Amino acid sequence: MSAIEKAVKIVGSQTALAQILGVKQAHVWNWLHIHKRSPAKYIRRISSATKGQVTESDLLQDHETSIDH
C-alpha cells in the first residue's frame, strides 16, 4: 500500500483528505490512481492530517517508487 493510500484510509476518505488540503476530491483520486503519489507541496500537510501515522519520509518514498517504475 502506498503512503497516499494509507493516508486516505486513516483520514477516512478521499473527500476528507481533499477537504483538509483544500483541493477537490478528484485531485486526490488522481494522486491515488494516476500519479501514485501526492504532490510534494502537500507532503507535510498530509503527514499532519494523519497525526504522523504517515510520515513525510513515507510520502517521499512514494515519489522514489514512482520514479523507479
PDB file of N, H, CA, C and O in Angstrom:
ATOM      1  N   MET A   1       0.848  -1.177   0.000  1.00  0.00           N
ATOM      2  CA  MET A   1       0.000   0.000   0.000  1.00  0.00           C
ATOM      3  C   MET A   1       0.894   1.241   0.000  1.00  0.00           C
ATOM      4  O   MET A   1       1.836   1.336   0.786  1.00  0.00           O
ATOM      5  N   SER A   2       0.592   2.180  -0.880  1.00  0.00           N
ATOM      6  H   SER A   2      -0.174   2.102  -1.518  1.00  0.00           H
ATOM      7  CA  SER A   2       1.370   3.418  -0.926  1.00  0.00           C
ATOM      8  C   SER A   2       1.034   4.295   0.275  1.00  0.00           C
ATOM      9  O   SER A   2       0.011   4.105   0.934  1.00  0.00           O
ATOM     10  N   ALA A   3       1.896   5.242   0.545  1.00  0.00           N
ATOM     11  H   ALA A   3       2.727   5.397   0.010  1.00  0.00           H
ATOM     12  CA  ALA A   3       1.680   6.153   1.672  1.00  0.00           C
ATOM     13  C   ALA A   3       0.430   7.000   1.461  1.00  0.00           C
ATOM     14  O   ALA A   3      -0.301   7.265   2.415  1.00  0.00           O
ATOM     15  N   ILE A   4       0.176   7.425   0.239  1.00  0.00           N
ATOM     16  H   ILE A   4       0.771   7.210  -0.536  1.00  0.00           H
ATOM     17  CA  ILE A   4      -1.017   8.238  -0.009  1.00  0.00           C
ATOM     18  C   ILE A   4      -2.275   7.398   0.189  1.00  0.00           C
ATOM     19  O   ILE A   4      -3.285   7.910   0.673  1.00  0.00           O
ATOM     20  N   GLU A   5      -2.234   6.117  -0.175  1.00  0.00           N
ATOM     21  H   GLU A   5      -1.414   5.701  -0.568  1.00  0.00           H
ATOM     22  CA  GLU A   5      -3.377   5.230   0.086  1.00  0.00           C
ATOM     23  C   GLU A   5      -3.605   5.089   1.586  1.00  0.00           C
ATOM     24  O   GLU A   5      -4.740   5.144   2.059  1.00  0.00           O
ATOM     25  N   LYS A   6      -2.526   4.908   2.321  1.00  0.00           N
ATOM     26  H   LYS A   6      -1.604   4.863   1.936  1.00  0.00           H
ATOM     27  CA  LYS A   6      -2.624   4.780   3.772  1.00  0.00           C
ATOM     28  C   LYS A   6      -3.192   6.058   4.389  1.00  0.00           C
ATOM     29  O   LYS A   6      -4.018   5.992   5.299  1.00  0.00           O
ATOM     30  N   ALA A   7      -2.759   7.206   3.906  1.00  0.00           N
ATOM     31  H   ALA A   7      -2.087   7.260   3.167  1.00  0.00           H
ATOM     32  CA  ALA A   7      -3.256   8.482   4.427  1.00  0.00           C
ATOM     33  C   ALA A   7      -4.763   8.615   4.206  1.00  0.00           C
ATOM     34  O   ALA A   7      -5.491   9.041   5.103  1.00  0.00           O
ATOM     35  N   VAL A   8      -5.220   8.254   3.023  1.00  0.00           N
ATOM     36  H   VAL A   8      -4.629   7.908   2.295  1.00  0.00           H
ATOM     37  CA  VAL A   8      -6.656   8.321   2.729  1.00  0.00           C
ATOM     38  C   VAL A   8      -7.418   7.410   3.682  1.00  0.00           C
ATOM     39  O   VAL A   8      -8.462   7.792   4.211  1.00  0.00           O
ATOM     40  N   LYS A   9      -6.905   6.222   3.897  1.00  0.00           N
ATOM     41  H   LYS A   9      -6.058   5.911   3.467  1.00  0.00           H
ATOM     42  CA  LYS A   9      -7.562   5.276   4.800  1.00  0.00           C
ATOM     43  C   LYS A   9      -7.628   5.839   6.220  1.00  0.00           C
ATOM     44  O   LYS A   9      -8.657   5.714   6.885  1.00  0.00           O
ATOM     45  N   ILE A  10      -6.559   6.449   6.685  1.00  0.00           N
ATOM     46  H   ILE A  10      -5.723   6.551   6.145  1.00  0.00           H
ATOM     47  CA  ILE A  10      -6.508   6.982   8.046  1.00  0.00           C
ATOM     48  C   ILE A  10      -7.491   8.134   8.234  1.00  0.00           C
ATOM     49  O   ILE A  10      -8.200   8.179   9.239  1.00  0.00           O
ATOM     50  N   VAL A  11      -7.542   9.061   7.286  1.00  0.00           N
ATOM     51  H   VAL A  11      -6.966   9.025   6.470  1.00  0.00           H
ATOM     52  CA  VAL A  11      -8.444  10.212   7.446  1.00  0.00           C
ATOM     53  C   VAL A  11      -9.891   9.860   7.120  1.00  0.00           C
ATOM     54  O   VAL A  11     -10.803  10.612   7.464  1.00  0.00           O
ATOM     55  N   GLY A  12     -10.108   8.726   6.461  1.00  0.00           N
ATOM     56  H   GLY A  12      -9.367   8.116   6.182  1.00  0.00           H
ATOM     57  CA  GLY A  12     -11.462   8.236   6.269  1.00  0.00           C
ATOM     58  C   GLY A  12     -11.956   8.173   4.842  1.00  0.00           C
ATOM     59  O   GLY A  12     -12.763   7.306   4.506  1.00  0.00           O
ATOM     60  N   SER A  13     -11.488   9.074   3.995  1.00  0.00           N
ATOM     61  H   SER A  13     -10.833   9.778   4.268  1.00  0.00           H
ATOM     62  CA  SER A  13     -11.938   9.059   2.598  1.00  0.00           C
ATOM     63  C   SER A  13     -11.120  10.037   1.771  1.00  0.00           C
ATOM     64  O   SER A  13     -10.412  10.892   2.302  1.00  0.00           O
ATOM     65  N   GLN A  14     -11.235   9.888   0.461  1.00  0.00           N
ATOM     66  H   GLN A  14     -11.810   9.193   0.030  1.00  0.00           H
ATOM     67  CA  GLN A  14     -10.599  10.841  -0.444  1.00  0.00           C
ATOM     68  C   GLN A  14     -11.180  12.239  -0.225  1.00  0.00           C
ATOM     69  O   GLN A  14     -10.450  13.231  -0.241  1.00  0.00           O
ATOM     70  N   THR A  15     -12.483  12.309  -0.022  1.00  0.00           N
ATOM     71  H   THR A  15     -13.076  11.504  -0.008  1.00  0.00           H
ATOM     72  CA  THR A  15     -13.146  13.598   0.187  1.00  0.00           C
ATOM     73  C   THR A  15     -12.646  14.269   1.455  1.00  0.00           C
ATOM     74  O   THR A  15     -12.406  15.476   1.466  1.00  0.00           O
ATOM     75  N   ALA A  16     -12.486  13.499   2.522  1.00  0.00           N
ATOM     76  H   ALA A  16     -12.680  12.518   2.513  1.00  0.00           H
ATOM     77  CA  ALA A  16     -11.998  14.069   3.782  1.00  0.00           C
ATOM     78  C   ALA A  16     -10.592  14.632   3.614  1.00  0.00           C
ATOM     79  O   ALA A  16     -10.306  15.734   4.081  1.00  0.00           O
ATOM     80  N   LEU A  17      -9.717  13.888   2.954  1.00  0.00           N
ATOM     81  H   LEU A  17      -9.949  12.992   2.575  1.00  0.00           H
ATOM     82  CA  LEU A  17      -8.355  14.378   2.743  1.00  0.00           C
ATOM     83  C   LEU A  17      -8.371  15.615   1.850  1.00  0.00           C
ATOM     84  O   LEU A  17      -7.640  16.573   2.102  1.00  0.00           O
ATOM     85  N   ALA A  18      -9.190  15.598   0.825  1.00  0.00           N
ATOM     86  H   ALA A  18      -9.784  14.820   0.621  1.00  0.00           H
ATOM     87  CA  ALA A  18      -9.294  16.757  -0.064  1.00  0.00           C
ATOM     88  C   ALA A  18      -9.739  17.996   0.708  1.00  0.00           C
ATOM     89  O   ALA A  18      -9.197  19.081   0.503  1.00  0.00           O
ATOM     90  N   GLN A  19     -10.707  17.843   1.580  1.00  0.00           N
ATOM     91  H   GLN A  19     -11.147  16.961   1.747  1.00  0.00           H
ATOM     92  CA  GLN A  19     -11.185  18.980   2.371  1.00  0.00           C
ATOM     93  C   GLN A  19     -10.090  19.513   3.286  1.00  0.00           C
ATOM     94  O   GLN A  19      -9.934  20.726   3.421  1.00  0.00           O
ATOM     95  N   ILE A  20      -9.344  18.636   3.905  1.00  0.00           N
ATOM     96  H   ILE A  20      -9.471  17.650   3.796  1.00  0.00           H
ATOM     97  CA  ILE A  20      -8.243  19.046   4.779  1.00  0.00           C
ATOM     98  C   ILE A  20      -7.211  19.847   3.994  1.00  0.00           C
ATOM     99  O   ILE A  20      -6.675  20.838   4.490  1.00  0.00           O
ATOM    100  N   LEU A  21      -6.937  19.414   2.773  1.00  0.00           N
ATOM    101  H   LEU A  21      -7.373  18.609   2.370  1.00  0.00           H
ATOM    102  CA  LEU A  21      -5.896  20.040   1.957  1.00  0.00           C
ATOM    103  C   LEU A  21      -6.400  21.218   1.124  1.00  0.00           C
ATOM    104  O   LEU A  21      -5.604  21.966   0.556  1.00  0.00           O
ATOM    105  N   GLY A  22      -7.717  21.380   1.053  1.00  0.00           N
ATOM    106  H   GLY A  22      -8.364  20.772   1.514  1.00  0.00           H
ATOM    107  CA  GLY A  22      -8.275  22.464   0.255  1.00  0.00           C
ATOM    108  C   GLY A  22      -8.213  22.218  -1.240  1.00  0.00           C
ATOM    109  O   GLY A  22      -8.067  23.148  -2.033  1.00  0.00           O
ATOM    110  N   VAL A  23      -8.327  20.942  -1.616  1.00  0.00           N
ATOM    111  H   VAL A  23      -8.445  20.186  -0.972  1.00  0.00           H
ATOM    112  CA  VAL A  23      -8.340  20.576  -3.031  1.00  0.00           C
ATOM    113  C   VAL A  23      -9.615  19.797  -3.323  1.00  0.00           C
ATOM    114  O   VAL A  23     -10.361  19.448  -2.408  1.00  0.00           O
ATOM    115  N   LYS A  24      -9.860  19.529  -4.586  1.00  0.00           N
ATOM    116  H   LYS A  24      -9.254  19.813  -5.330  1.00  0.00           H
ATOM    117  CA  LYS A  24     -11.027  18.738  -4.970  1.00  0.00           C
ATOM    118  C   LYS A  24     -10.734  17.254  -4.778  1.00  0.00           C
ATOM    119  O   LYS A  24      -9.588  16.813  -4.867  1.00  0.00           O
ATOM    120  N   GLN A  25     -11.783  16.502  -4.515  1.00  0.00           N
ATOM    121  H   GLN A  25     -12.714  16.860  -4.442  1.00  0.00           H
ATOM    122  CA  GLN A  25     -11.648  15.056  -4.341  1.00  0.00           C
ATOM    123  C   GLN A  25     -11.019  14.432  -5.577  1.00  0.00           C
ATOM    124  O   GLN A  25     -10.278  13.454  -5.469  1.00  0.00           O
ATOM    125  N   ALA A  26     -11.302  14.982  -6.741  1.00  0.00           N
ATOM    126  H   ALA A  26     -11.903  15.776  -6.829  1.00  0.00           H
ATOM    127  CA  ALA A  26     -10.736  14.446  -7.987  1.00  0.00           C
ATOM    128  C   ALA A  26      -9.212  14.518  -7.994  1.00  0.00           C
ATOM    129  O   ALA A  26      -8.551  13.660  -8.578  1.00  0.00           O
ATOM    130  N   HIS A  27      -8.657  15.530  -7.352  1.00  0.00           N
ATOM    131  H   HIS A  27      -9.194  16.227  -6.877  1.00  0.00           H
ATOM    132  CA  HIS A  27      -7.199  15.615  -7.261  1.00  0.00           C
ATOM    133  C   HIS A  27      -6.650  14.429  -6.473  1.00  0.00           C
ATOM    134  O   HIS A  27      -5.673  13.802  -6.881  1.00  0.00           O
ATOM    135  N   VAL A  28      -7.282  14.130  -5.348  1.00  0.00           N
ATOM    136  H   VAL A  28      -8.076  14.640  -5.017  1.00  0.00           H
ATOM    137  CA  VAL A  28      -6.828  13.004  -4.523  1.00  0.00           C
ATOM    138  C   VAL A  28      -6.985  11.705  -5.308  1.00  0.00           C
ATOM    139  O   VAL A  28      -6.110  10.841  -5.250  1.00  0.00           O
ATOM    140  N   TRP A  29      -8.078  11.558  -6.035  1.00  0.00           N
ATOM    141  H   TRP A  29      -8.788  12.260  -6.082  1.00  0.00           H
ATOM    142  CA  TRP A  29      -8.274  10.364  -6.868  1.00  0.00           C
ATOM    143  C   TRP A  29      -7.125  10.223  -7.861  1.00  0.00           C
ATOM    144  O   TRP A  29      -6.583   9.132  -8.039  1.00  0.00           O
ATOM    145  N   ASN A  30      -6.756  11.324  -8.505  1.00  0.00           N
ATOM    146  H   ASN A  30      -7.196  12.210  -8.360  1.00  0.00           H
ATOM    147  CA  ASN A  30      -5.641  11.284  -9.461  1.00  0.00           C
ATOM    148  C   ASN A  30      -4.343  10.879  -8.792  1.00  0.00           C
ATOM    149  O   ASN A  30      -3.565  10.111  -9.357  1.00  0.00           O
ATOM    150  N   TRP A  31      -4.102  11.388  -7.595  1.00  0.00           N
ATOM    151  H   TRP A  31      -4.734  12.012  -7.136  1.00  0.00           H
ATOM    152  CA  TRP A  31      -2.872  11.015  -6.877  1.00  0.00           C
ATOM    153  C   TRP A  31      -2.849   9.515  -6.624  1.00  0.00           C
ATOM    154  O   TRP A  31      -1.804   8.875  -6.740  1.00  0.00           O
ATOM    155  N   LEU A  32      -4.001   8.959  -6.279  1.00  0.00           N
ATOM    156  H   LEU A  32      -4.851   9.479  -6.185  1.00  0.00           H
ATOM    157  CA  LEU A  32      -4.088   7.528  -5.972  1.00  0.00           C
ATOM    158  C   LEU A  32      -3.974   6.654  -7.216  1.00  0.00           C
ATOM    159  O   LEU A  32      -3.267   5.647  -7.208  1.00  0.00           O
ATOM    160  N   HIS A  33      -4.661   7.032  -8.272  1.00  0.00           N
ATOM    161  H   HIS A  33      -5.236   7.850  -8.279  1.00  0.00           H
ATOM    162  CA  HIS A  33      -4.833   6.133  -9.413  1.00  0.00           C
ATOM    163  C   HIS A  33      -3.975   6.461 -10.631  1.00  0.00           C
ATOM    164  O   HIS A  33      -3.689   5.573 -11.435  1.00  0.00           O
ATOM    165  N   ILE A  34      -3.566   7.696 -10.782  1.00  0.00           N
ATOM    166  H   ILE A  34      -3.798   8.418 -10.129  1.00  0.00           H
ATOM    167  CA  ILE A  34      -2.775   8.084 -11.950  1.00  0.00           C
ATOM    168  C   ILE A  34      -1.309   8.285 -11.567  1.00  0.00           C
ATOM    169  O   ILE A  34      -0.418   7.643 -12.123  1.00  0.00           O
ATOM    170  N   HIS A  35      -1.075   9.172 -10.624  1.00  0.00           N
ATOM    171  H   HIS A  35      -1.799   9.694 -10.172  1.00  0.00           H
ATOM    172  CA  HIS A  35       0.292   9.554 -10.267  1.00  0.00           C
ATOM    173  C   HIS A  35       0.943   8.619  -9.249  1.00  0.00           C
ATOM    174  O   HIS A  35       2.169   8.519  -9.190  1.00  0.00           O
ATOM    175  N   LYS A  36       0.124   7.937  -8.449  1.00  0.00           N
ATOM    176  H   LYS A  36      -0.871   8.019  -8.497  1.00  0.00           H
ATOM    177  CA  LYS A  36       0.605   7.009  -7.409  1.00  0.00           C
ATOM    178  C   LYS A  36       1.386   7.721  -6.302  1.00  0.00           C
ATOM    179  O   LYS A  36       2.152   7.094  -5.569  1.00  0.00           O
ATOM    180  N   ARG A  37       1.184   9.039  -6.188  1.00  0.00           N
ATOM    181  H   ARG A  37       0.561   9.548  -6.783  1.00  0.00           H
ATOM    182  CA  ARG A  37       1.849   9.823  -5.147  1.00  0.00           C
ATOM    183  C   ARG A  37       1.163  11.170  -5.045  1.00  0.00           C
ATOM    184  O   ARG A  37       0.453  11.593  -5.957  1.00  0.00           O
ATOM    185  N   SER A  38       1.382  11.832  -3.934  1.00  0.00           N
ATOM    186  H   SER A  38       1.958  11.488  -3.193  1.00  0.00           H
ATOM    187  CA  SER A  38       0.851  13.184  -3.756  1.00  0.00           C
ATOM    188  C   SER A  38       1.889  14.193  -4.227  1.00  0.00           C
ATOM    189  O   SER A  38       3.082  13.892  -4.230  1.00  0.00           O
ATOM    190  N   PRO A  39       1.454  15.387  -4.625  1.00  0.00           N
ATOM    191  CA  PRO A  39       2.429  16.425  -4.952  1.00  0.00           C
ATOM    192  C   PRO A  39       3.275  16.766  -3.724  1.00  0.00           C
ATOM    193  O   PRO A  39       2.783  16.764  -2.596  1.00  0.00           O
ATOM    194  N   ALA A  40       4.528  17.053  -3.957  1.00  0.00           N
ATOM    195  H   ALA A  40       4.928  17.055  -4.874  1.00  0.00           H
ATOM    196  CA  ALA A  40       5.457  17.324  -2.855  1.00  0.00           C
ATOM    197  C   ALA A  40       4.977  18.450  -1.949  1.00  0.00           C
ATOM    198  O   ALA A  40       5.216  18.414  -0.742  1.00  0.00           O
ATOM    199  N   LYS A  41       4.302  19.450  -2.515  1.00  0.00           N
ATOM    200  H   LYS A  41       4.107  19.479  -3.495  1.00  0.00           H
ATOM    201  CA  LYS A  41       3.896  20.591  -1.695  1.00  0.00           C
ATOM    202  C   LYS A  41       2.860  20.229  -0.630  1.00  0.00           C
ATOM    203  O   LYS A  41       2.627  21.020   0.284  1.00  0.00           O
ATOM    204  N   TYR A  42       2.235  19.056  -0.724  1.00  0.00           N
ATOM    205  H   TYR A  42       2.425  18.413  -1.466  1.00  0.00           H
ATOM    206  CA  TYR A  42       1.237  18.632   0.256  1.00  0.00           C
ATOM    207  C   TYR A  42       1.772  17.633   1.280  1.00  0.00           C
ATOM    208  O   TYR A  42       1.050  17.260   2.205  1.00  0.00           O
ATOM    209  N   ILE A  43       2.997  17.202   1.135  1.00  0.00           N
ATOM    210  H   ILE A  43       3.583  17.505   0.384  1.00  0.00           H
ATOM    211  CA  ILE A  43       3.527  16.133   1.982  1.00  0.00           C
ATOM    212  C   ILE A  43       3.439  16.465   3.469  1.00  0.00           C
ATOM    213  O   ILE A  43       2.957  15.648   4.254  1.00  0.00           O
ATOM    214  N   ARG A  44       3.888  17.629   3.859  1.00  0.00           N
ATOM    215  H   ARG A  44       4.278  18.293   3.221  1.00  0.00           H
ATOM    216  CA  ARG A  44       3.871  17.992   5.282  1.00  0.00           C
ATOM    217  C   ARG A  44       2.439  18.035   5.813  1.00  0.00           C
ATOM    218  O   ARG A  44       2.176  17.574   6.924  1.00  0.00           O
ATOM    219  N   ARG A  45       1.524  18.579   5.036  1.00  0.00           N
ATOM    220  H   ARG A  45       1.737  18.954   4.134  1.00  0.00           H
ATOM    221  CA  ARG A  45       0.127  18.689   5.480  1.00  0.00           C
ATOM    222  C   ARG A  45      -0.552  17.324   5.555  1.00  0.00           C
ATOM    223  O   ARG A  45      -1.372  17.087   6.442  1.00  0.00           O
ATOM    224  N   ILE A  46      -0.220  16.437   4.640  1.00  0.00           N
ATOM    225  H   ILE A  46       0.446  16.629   3.919  1.00  0.00           H
ATOM    226  CA  ILE A  46      -0.791  15.089   4.690  1.00  0.00           C
ATOM    227  C   ILE A  46      -0.291  14.361   5.929  1.00  0.00           C
ATOM    228  O   ILE A  46      -1.071  13.711   6.624  1.00  0.00           O
ATOM    229  N   SER A  47       0.989  14.466   6.206  1.00  0.00           N
ATOM    230  H   SER A  47       1.623  14.994   5.641  1.00  0.00           H
ATOM    231  CA  SER A  47       1.539  13.834   7.400  1.00  0.00           C
ATOM    232  C   SER A  47       0.858  14.374   8.655  1.00  0.00           C
ATOM    233  O   SER A  47       0.524  13.611   9.561  1.00  0.00           O
ATOM    234  N   SER A  48       0.656  15.674   8.705  1.00  0.00           N
ATOM    235  H   SER A  48       0.928  16.294   7.968  1.00  0.00           H
ATOM    236  CA  SER A  48      -0.033  16.285   9.851  1.00  0.00           C
ATOM    237  C   SER A  48      -1.469  15.786   9.961  1.00  0.00           C
ATOM    238  O   SER A  48      -1.956  15.530  11.062  1.00  0.00           O
ATOM    239  N   ALA A  49      -2.147  15.648   8.828  1.00  0.00           N
ATOM    240  H   ALA A  49      -1.751  15.856   7.933  1.00  0.00           H
ATOM    241  CA  ALA A  49      -3.536  15.189   8.825  1.00  0.00           C
ATOM    242  C   ALA A  49      -3.664  13.781   9.388  1.00  0.00           C
ATOM    243  O   ALA A  49      -4.698  13.424   9.952  1.00  0.00           O
ATOM    244  N   THR A  50      -2.612  12.982   9.236  1.00  0.00           N
ATOM    245  H   THR A  50      -1.772  13.272   8.778  1.00  0.00           H
ATOM    246  CA  THR A  50      -2.632  11.610   9.759  1.00  0.00           C
ATOM    247  C   THR A  50      -2.034  11.535  11.161  1.00  0.00           C
ATOM    248  O   THR A  50      -1.841  10.452  11.713  1.00  0.00           O
ATOM    249  N   LYS A  51      -1.744  12.705  11.725  1.00  0.00           N
ATOM    250  H   LYS A  51      -1.900  13.585  11.276  1.00  0.00           H
ATOM    251  CA  LYS A  51      -1.123  12.790  13.055  1.00  0.00           C
ATOM    252  C   LYS A  51       0.173  11.981  13.115  1.00  0.00           C
ATOM    253  O   LYS A  51       0.487  11.354  14.126  1.00  0.00           O
ATOM    254  N   GLY A  52       0.916  12.012  12.005  1.00  0.00           N
ATOM    255  H   GLY A  52       0.661  12.522  11.184  1.00  0.00           H
ATOM    256  CA  GLY A  52       2.209  11.351  11.944  1.00  0.00           C
ATOM    257  C   GLY A  52       2.170   9.861  11.676  1.00  0.00           C
ATOM    258  O   GLY A  52       3.217   9.216  11.617  1.00  0.00           O
ATOM    259  N   GLN A  53       0.970   9.299  11.510  1.00  0.00           N
ATOM    260  H   GLN A  53       0.120   9.823  11.558  1.00  0.00           H
ATOM    261  CA  GLN A  53       0.896   7.866  11.199  1.00  0.00           C
ATOM    262  C   GLN A  53       1.467   7.580   9.811  1.00  0.00           C
ATOM    263  O   GLN A  53       1.977   6.490   9.552  1.00  0.00           O
ATOM    264  N   VAL A  54       1.376   8.567   8.928  1.00  0.00           N
ATOM    265  H   VAL A  54       0.962   9.453   9.138  1.00  0.00           H
ATOM    266  CA  VAL A  54       2.066   8.527   7.638  1.00  0.00           C
ATOM    267  C   VAL A  54       3.090   9.652   7.709  1.00  0.00           C
ATOM    268  O   VAL A  54       2.729  10.825   7.801  1.00  0.00           O
ATOM    269  N   THR A  55       4.354   9.294   7.666  1.00  0.00           N
ATOM    270  H   THR A  55       4.648   8.341   7.591  1.00  0.00           H
ATOM    271  CA  THR A  55       5.407  10.292   7.830  1.00  0.00           C
ATOM    272  C   THR A  55       5.744  10.970   6.505  1.00  0.00           C
ATOM    273  O   THR A  55       5.383  10.492   5.430  1.00  0.00           O
ATOM    274  N   GLU A  56       6.440  12.085   6.613  1.00  0.00           N
ATOM    275  H   GLU A  56       6.733  12.473   7.487  1.00  0.00           H
ATOM    276  CA  GLU A  56       6.921  12.756   5.405  1.00  0.00           C
ATOM    277  C   GLU A  56       7.836  11.818   4.621  1.00  0.00           C
ATOM    278  O   GLU A  56       7.804  11.802   3.391  1.00  0.00           O
ATOM    279  N   SER A  57       8.643  11.046   5.325  1.00  0.00           N
ATOM    280  H   SER A  57       8.668  11.059   6.325  1.00  0.00           H
ATOM    281  CA  SER A  57       9.526  10.073   4.661  1.00  0.00           C
ATOM    282  C   SER A  57       8.727   9.024   3.900  1.00  0.00           C
ATOM    283  O   SER A  57       9.099   8.641   2.790  1.00  0.00           O
ATOM    284  N   ASP A  58       7.627   8.557   4.494  1.00  0.00           N
ATOM    285  H   ASP A  58       7.325   8.867   5.395  1.00  0.00           H
ATOM    286  CA  ASP A  58       6.764   7.588   3.807  1.00  0.00           C
ATOM    287  C   ASP A  58       6.249   8.171   2.495  1.00  0.00           C
ATOM    288  O   ASP A  58       6.269   7.509   1.458  1.00  0.00           O
ATOM    289  N   LEU A  59       5.789   9.413   2.555  1.00  0.00           N
ATOM    290  H   LEU A  59       5.772   9.951   3.398  1.00  0.00           H
ATOM    291  CA  LEU A  59       5.236  10.064   1.369  1.00  0.00           C
ATOM    292  C   LEU A  59       6.310  10.320   0.321  1.00  0.00           C
ATOM    293  O   LEU A  59       6.047  10.205  -0.876  1.00  0.00           O
ATOM    294  N   LEU A  60       7.508  10.663   0.757  1.00  0.00           N
ATOM    295  H   LEU A  60       7.722  10.756   1.729  1.00  0.00           H
ATOM    296  CA  LEU A  60       8.616  10.846  -0.187  1.00  0.00           C
ATOM    297  C   LEU A  60       8.994   9.524  -0.848  1.00  0.00           C
ATOM    298  O   LEU A  60       9.412   9.502  -2.006  1.00  0.00           O
ATOM    299  N   GLN A  61       8.848   8.432  -0.118  1.00  0.00           N
ATOM    300  H   GLN A  61       8.508   8.450   0.822  1.00  0.00           H
ATOM    301  CA  GLN A  61       9.133   7.111  -0.684  1.00  0.00           C
ATOM    302  C   GLN A  61       8.225   6.828  -1.879  1.00  0.00           C
ATOM    303  O   GLN A  61       8.649   6.187  -2.841  1.00  0.00           O
ATOM    304  N   ASP A  62       6.968   7.305  -1.825  1.00  0.00           N
ATOM    305  H   ASP A  62       6.623   7.826  -1.044  1.00  0.00           H
ATOM    306  CA  ASP A  62       6.078   7.160  -2.985  1.00  0.00           C
ATOM    307  C   ASP A  62       6.693   7.813  -4.213  1.00  0.00           C
ATOM    308  O   ASP A  62       6.572   7.289  -5.321  1.00  0.00           O
ATOM    309  N   HIS A  63       7.352   8.956  -4.027  1.00  0.00           N
ATOM    310  H   HIS A  63       7.450   9.381  -3.128  1.00  0.00           H
ATOM    311  CA  HIS A  63       7.987   9.651  -5.151  1.00  0.00           C
ATOM    312  C   HIS A  63       9.124   8.807  -5.715  1.00  0.00           C
ATOM    313  O   HIS A  63       9.255   8.671  -6.931  1.00  0.00           O
ATOM    314  N   GLU A  64       9.937   8.245  -4.844  1.00  0.00           N
ATOM    315  H   GLU A  64       9.831   8.355  -3.856  1.00  0.00           H
ATOM    316  CA  GLU A  64      11.059   7.417  -5.295  1.00  0.00           C
ATOM    317  C   GLU A  64      10.558   6.177  -6.017  1.00  0.00           C
ATOM    318  O   GLU A  64      11.122   5.783  -7.038  1.00  0.00           O
ATOM    319  N   THR A  65       9.513   5.564  -5.500  1.00  0.00           N
ATOM    320  H   THR A  65       9.055   5.884  -4.671  1.00  0.00           H
ATOM    321  CA  THR A  65       8.956   4.360  -6.110  1.00  0.00           C
ATOM    322  C   THR A  65       8.380   4.666  -7.484  1.00  0.00           C
ATOM    323  O   THR A  65       8.559   3.884  -8.418  1.00  0.00           O
ATOM    324  N   SER A  66       7.689   5.796  -7.620  1.00  0.00           N
ATOM    325  H   SER A  66       7.544   6.431  -6.861  1.00  0.00           H
ATOM    326  CA  SER A  66       7.084   6.117  -8.917  1.00  0.00           C
ATOM    327  C   SER A  66       8.142   6.459  -9.961  1.00  0.00           C
ATOM    328  O   SER A  66       7.915   6.251 -11.153  1.00  0.00           O
ATOM    329  N   ILE A  67       9.280   6.973  -9.541  1.00  0.00           N
ATOM    330  H   ILE A  67       9.464   7.143  -8.573  1.00  0.00           H
ATOM    331  CA  ILE A  67      10.373   7.271 -10.470  1.00  0.00           C
ATOM    332  C   ILE A  67      11.044   5.983 -10.930  1.00  0.00           C
ATOM    333  O   ILE A  67      11.431   5.863 -12.093  1.00  0.00           O
ATOM    334  N   ASP A  68      11.183   5.025 -10.025  1.00  0.00           N
ATOM    335  H   ASP A  68      10.869   5.123  -9.080  1.00  0.00           H
ATOM    336  CA  ASP A  68      11.835   3.759 -10.349  1.00  0.00           C
ATOM    337  C   ASP A  68      11.053   2.954 -11.382  1.00  0.00           C
ATOM    338  O   ASP A  68      11.641   2.169 -12.126  1.00  0.00           O
ATOM    339  N   HIS A  69       9.746   3.138 -11.434  1.00  0.00           N
ATOM    340  H   HIS A  69       9.269   3.776 -10.830  1.00  0.00           H
ATOM    341  CA  HIS A  69       8.918   2.337 -12.342  1.00  0.00           C
ATOM    342  C   HIS A  69       8.545   3.156 -13.483  1.00  0.00           C
ATOM    343  O   HIS A  69       7.844   2.684 -14.379  1.00  0.00           O
TER     344      HIS A  69
END
